[in-house]
Structure formats: structure tokens, C-alpha cells
Amino acid sequence: MVEVRVEDVRVGQRGQAHAVILKDLQRERFLSIFIGPAEADSIRIQLRGLQVPRPLTHDLIVGVIRSLGATMRYVVVNDLREDTFYARIVLRTRDNRELSIDSRPSDAIAVAVRMDCPIFVTDEIMDNYAHVVTEEETQPSSESDDDEDLGAFKDFLSSLDI
């Protein structure tokens, strides 16, 4: 399994398509997963440390897990079928049992960022579907402008069809 972190949540030009961008912690490669607008907002709110007046659904899930005395061990994006990613939330119960719960990746990630738990992607998915940043993509642009050169990540995000 490959450990990743949430690099960004992107919204398409017309606000219709949303994607969470996961970055491999060991290599320069990124996996984008299209997600719903509510999940995108939920992840973004947590990453930016924003406060909401009432708990969101993912906050509720965190509260239930904690109230039951369980801990969240990790999340893993473990499958891709018919253009749909699948994930598992792995919990440890109060009596030390391990539970693996089927989840949409967007929900699993939204809960993981709230509980500060590791996010993984299977080797197979990363090897087959992640965007690998090449040396050519990391070279500075010959164009001169006042913007900071964001290199490969900026090029990758621009290439997303959202």
C-alpha cells in the first residue's frame, strides 16, 4: 500500500465536477478521484480549519466512532470497477477487534482528515492510475511571469478535465 495525503480539492470551471487530489508521500505522483460537491466541501472545510455552526455528516460519523470507543486506524482506496473507485475504512473497536467498512473514497477521506488518520491507496491503483510527474514536467517554464513556478503540480492540475 502507498501512503498518500490530500494535496488539493479541485472544482471544475463551471462548478460541476469536483476532484480530490491525493499525493504519494514517497514519489512525485498524484491520483485524482472525482467526488461529489458535498464531499468536496466537507474535505475543504476541514483542511482549511473552518468552523461550521452545526456538525456535517462526516463530523457525525467521527462522533459516532469516538462515542463507541473505536479508533480509526486507516483508510484505503482499494478498488476501481467500471470507472468507480472503492475504499475501506478500517476501525479498531474498544475490545480490540478490527472492522473493515465499505465506503466511497470521498466519505472515507472526509472522515480521515477529521481524525488525522493515514490514507492509503493500493499499489495496483497507484501504479495503473496515478499521474507520475516526469523530470521534463519539473523543469521551470521558459516563460517569464510574476507568478511563482509551481512546476509539475500546476501542470498536472491544469491537465485535469474538470
Buried (B, 14 or more C-beta within 10 A) or exposed (E): BBBBEBBBBBBEEEEEBBBBBBBBEEEBBBBBBBBEEBBBBBBBBBEEEEEEEEEBEBBEBBEEBEEEEBBBBBBBBBBBEEEEBBBBBBBBEEEEEEEEEEBBBBBBBBBBBBBEBBBBBBEEBBEEBBBBBEEEBEEEEEEEEEEEEEBBBBBBBEEBEB
